[in-house]
């Protein structure tokens, strides 16, 4: 009789121990493993991509102000940068010639405020408002979208109408339409282009 009472009194203890063991196991199974979880640093790996990519920025009237296109687009999670293949950045302003900047490859930051163009990079401003076509070629152009400025620290060749110039660097402001050339500036300015809005430093 005493043995039966002893056995029945152990059953709740055994059940509680088993429940505690199962709870501990479930807790360990659901905890993130070492090196995982919310504190895990982001890696430079693609998290999404697109082909025939196109994004436009509109002005207050709803008209397209800028359009960025590319054959392919790969976004990385760690620095929010995206790689571009055959990118083209176009600026549309009422009453002004369209400006197009292209390259073989490029990058764009997370808020599309800085676009870098690499390899056979080119700026092409269509003729208009009495100005001839302007073309600038370099191995790198940086487009500062919010400032409407295109710049490079690489050697650049500029053709404006019949005028041809080379320089060590360049800054082009599309708002004021002023082109600044830096460093070792050489070239010829045609008489018909002498009254244009370009300057050099």
Buried (B, 14 or more C-beta within 10 A) or exposed (E): EEEEEEEEEEEEEEEEEEEEEEEEEEEEEEEEEEEEEEEEEEEEEEEEEEEEBEEEBEEEEEEEBBBBBBEBBBBBEEEEBBBBBBBBBBBBBEEBBEBBBBBBBBBBBEEBEBBBBBEEBBBBBEEEEEBBEBBBBBBBBBBBBEEBBBBBBBBBBBBBBEBBBBBBBBBBBBEEBEBBBBBEBEBEBEEEBEEBEBEBE
